[in-house]
Amino acid sequence: MQKRILLVEDEKTLAKALKFSLEKEGFRVDVAYDGEEALQVFSRNEPDLIILDLMLPKIDGFEVCREIRRKSDLPVIMLTARDEDIDKILGLELGADDYMTKPFNTRELLARIRAILRRTGQGAAAGKKKITLGDLEIDLIKQKVVIKGREVSLTSKQYALLSFLASNPGRVYSREQLLEEVWGYDYESDLRTVDVHIRHLREKIEERPADPRYILTVWGAGYKFREV
């Protein structure tokens, strides 16, 4: 089925070029030119993924992302014209799955979109249907996570990261490996992306995030999921 993308970009020349490239690749594309319109189109059309510029008229991209996360865990890729760490970190804190700094290569954006949608839509891994450890249950068919009988709301990237680690218990993955396996690419300058997602995961699934039971840090090496 054709995937639908909401492109939120106030630079009309860039928006037109991106829409053309995305449609050429087979996506359906809705375009919004400000934050207010973005929320209206989001509510009306239910996209599969959002490409969201940070610097928008009326309502900025941060607030748009915040509002979307209150209602949905669909994938969000943020665009920023400023190569500032604070923008990137804040975007991730608000629940963005990924970000790109302008100017960027359209091919790379398309690669990231495909990687996110591929991981969002994939079913059970290697014949497994559920992973259970203590009070944690991951349903790989329904892509649902339950702690102590209560369903936990995760973003698509948080779920992809958790299900990947849990499907390979005891194996240590470096940040670079996780970027390649879960995000579909690797780039050393953005290793903190993994740390932010791990922290958010722990806050949602761990009883004591500072003393995690499920996702463990292997100092100097990376992260691993506790063996059953």
N, C-alpha and C positions, 0 to 999 in steps of 0.2 A: 504494500500500500504506500502511496506517495506521502512522504513526510512533509509536515507543514512547519515553516519557520517564520517567526515574527522578528523582523529586522527593525530595530529602533535606532535611527540615525538622523540627526538634524541637518547634516551636510548633504544636500539633495544630489549633488553630483556623485558623491561616494555611494549614497544609498542606491542610486540608479544603477551604478556599475556593479555593486554587490548583488542586487536583485537579479540583474542579467546573468551573472556568473552562477548564482545559486539555481536559477530556473534552468539554465543550460545543463546543470548536473541532475536535473529531475526533481528538484524540490518545489513545493508550492510556497510562495513567499507573500506575506503581508508586510506592509511598510508603515511605520508610524514615525512622525517627525518631531514629536515632543513627548514628555513623560505622561502627560494627561491622556493623550491619544493612545499611547502604548497600553495603559491599563484598560482602556475601553476595548481595544482590539483584542487584548489578552482574554478578557472576560467573554467576548463574543465568539471568538474563533478557536479557542483551545489548541494552541500550537504544540508541536512536539519538542521544540527547542526555541530559545530566544537569544538573539544577538543584540546586546544592549550597550549603547554608548553611555559613558558616564556623564559627560557635559551636555545636558539637554535643557531646552527651554521649559518653563512652567514647573515641571517636577524633575529633579535630577535623577540620574541613573541609580544612585545609591538608594534613594527612597522608592523608586520603582521596583528595584530588586527586593527591598524589604517588604513591600506590599505583596509582591508575587509569592514570596516565601511564606507568607501567612496563609496562603490558599493552596499552594502547589509545590511539588518538589521537582518539577520538570527542569531539564538542563538549561543553564544560563551561561553564556560566554560574554564577558564584559570587554568593551573596547575603551581604551583611554588614550588621549593624545599626549599625556604627560608620562614620562618614564620615571615615576616616583613610587618608591616602595610603599608609602603610606596608602596610596590609591589601591595598589594591588592587594595589600593586606586587608584593608577595609572591605574591599569587594569580596574577598574570600570569607571574611568574618560574617558578612551578610548572607552568605550562602551561594555565591557564584561558583560554578564548577571549574571555570577556566577564565583566562583573560588574555588579551593581546594588546600590544602597544602600537599605536599608529606612528609612522606608516608600517603596514604589514603586508606580507605576501599572501595574495588571495588563495594560492594553492595550499599554503600552510593552514589557513583558516578552514578550507574545505576538508583537509585531512583531519583536523581536530573535530570538526562537526561529525564526520563519518565515524571517528573513533568513539566519540561520546554516544552517538545513536546506536552504534553496534553493541556497545557494552550495556546500554540501557535496555535494549531489546532482546538480549540473549537470554535463553532459558536456563535450564538446569545444567550444571557443569559435570562433564564426564560421568553421566549416569546417576549422579547424586540428585536427590530431591530435597533433602533437608539436612542441615548441620545443627547438631545440638551439643551444647557444652554448658553444664550447670543450668542456670536459669535463662540462658540465651538460646534462642531457636531462630535459625535462618531458613526460610522457605525459599528455595532456589527456583521453584516453579512460579509461585505467586509474587516473588521478589518482596517478601514481607519479613520483617524482623520483629521478634517478640521477646520481651524481658519480663519474667515473672508473670506471664499471662497477659501483659499489656503490650499492644503494638506500638513500636517506636517509629516516628516519622523521620526518615532520612532523605537527603537529597540524592539524586541519581549517582553522583560521584561518590558520596559517602557509602552508599550501598555497594557500588562497584568495588570500592577499596576493601570494604569489610568482607564481601563475599569472596574476593580473590584471596585475601590472607587466610580466611577461614577454610577455603578449599585446599590450602597448602599448609596445614598446621605444622608448627615446629621449624619450618624453613625460614631462614633469615633473608630478608630482602633489603637491599640498600635503597636509599631515596631515588637514586638514578634508575634502578631496576623497577621500582614502583611507578615512576613516571612513564617508563617505556611500556610496562605491562598494563597499567590501568588507564593512563592518559593517552597512550598510543604514540608517545614521542618522548624524547629526553632533551633537556636543556639545563645545563648546570646552574645558571643564574637564578632558576626558579625552584630550587630544592625546598625552599621554605613552604611551597605550596603543599607538599606532602605533610609537613609538620602541622600546618594549620588544619588540614582535614583529619589527621590522626587525633588531634586535640578535640575537635568537635565530635568525632566518633566516641571518644572516651567519655565526654560529657553526657552523651546520650545513652550509652550502654553500660558504663561502669558505675558501680555503686560508689566507689571512691576513685575518681579519675586520677588523682595524684599517686594512687597505689593500684594500678590497673590489674585486673584479673585475666582479661582476654587478650588485649593487644599489648604486647610487651616490647619494651625498648631494649635493644642489644647495643650497649654503648660502643661507639666507634664503628658499628657495622650497619645498623638500621633497625628494622622492626620485624616482629614475627607474631603469629597467632598461637596462643597456648595449645599444646598438644592435648588431645582428649585422653 
